[in-house]
Amino acid sequence: MLNMRYLIFLFLPLSSLTLAGEFLSTVDEVIGKTVDSVAQEDELTGALTLNLVQSENAFISGMRFFLQGEIELEKQGIYALEKTNPTYLRAKKIYDQVIDATHYRGVKGLKFEVYNSDEVNAYATGGGHVAIFKGLLDRMSDNEVAYVIGHELGHNAASHSFENASTLILNELARRDLRYGYAEAFTNVNEQEADRLGILYASLAGIDPESSVTAWTKFISNDLSEYAYFRTHPAYRERAALNRETARKVRQYYTPNTLNPDTEKLLECNVLYCARSGERVEDGKGGGILKALELIAVTVANNQNAKDELAKQKQEIAYSAPRINWAGSGYSPFWGIVDRHPPATSGISFGLAGNQGVFYYNFNNQVLEGRLSFYSQDQQGYWYRWSDGYGRGNLYLRPFNDGSLRGTIYIDNGSASGQKLGEWVGYSGVVN
């Protein structure tokens, strides 16, 4: 039996069907134009991404931001090096090698400056413009500098500065996702993408992709405070590991000091990404709604990536030692980890002074405080009583040659020592 709604269409006058078709076509055109006003095709993948600054304006907008940044730097006494300065010439030689292997090869008028700051830093302002500080050049080899320049050009190619601003503006209007480190996590995801692009560019330019690993291993330390707060960049150890995996994938494109002859083709499709193929459906013929659906899907995926990164960082923060100001407290400070609420392991910061102590640890997104009281010792270590808002028990700590105190925490259960909760590890010093 025919559905009644189909019967209705059978009896509609042809003129009405024509008008309905024209109306739907007009709606589709309007949807397509609306999407075009808030999105652009990603230069890497061809997918539509949220971007309130259109591509034809990116070069100009990036230049404006670059010049504004230059003014702010000058207020701090930081100036661009002369074009005859040996440090600038070194950086420009590396830059010229890298840019020929990027999406900005052949683009005229791009800004590239080296500033006389000792900070280990570089930045991109969108549209292809890059700034780098002398401090980074002093700390890194030519190959490592090449990877960093590629990283910044990757930010430009992926329109990260404009995409970040667009996403955060809309999220703010919607009053969502802005608390608890979302903005930092979103930026962190983009930093990881820029790293992958920088490594790809370096490989295509004839620069060892492993330089993206050595650039960060030199900064790795055992300071867990690196994980104690929301991060816009991956921690050094994590960044080196991620880059090592990307370097392994793109090494196939690397020939020492030789521009890959297939660079143009590989920038369109490679082991990291491939640009979409085929023509888009025309607006007014279904193309508008298809673009809208694509933009929604990409935006949702980007948002989920940021949320996943945020969840990871929250877990790392819980594991990291709280940042406590011990100055003038009279306590000898330590930082480390504790199994206070197993199975979760938390970061801990504690201080000892005579027979007393105080400790702080992360639990349920809060920093909790507890007290320590020394009561006995044996040939190997010391026994303390501890108490906090969730219970009390015994703590046994042994000193080690590296200055650390390590042992076991127990909670009262009626037995002599109590029920074992797990480890208590503390390293001498202050979490910065």
PyMOL commands that set and color helices and strands:
alter all, ss='L'
color gray80, all
select helices_A, chain A and resi 4-11+14-38+55-75+86-99+134-139+142-157+160-173+182-204+211-217+224-227+236-253+263-268+287-319
alter helices_A, ss='H'
color red, helices_A
select strands_A, chain A and resi 39-41+48-50+112-115+122-126+129-133+332-341+344-353+356-363+366-377+382-388+391-399+405-411+419-428
alter strands_A, ss='S'
color yellow, strands_A
deselect
rebuild
show_as cartoon
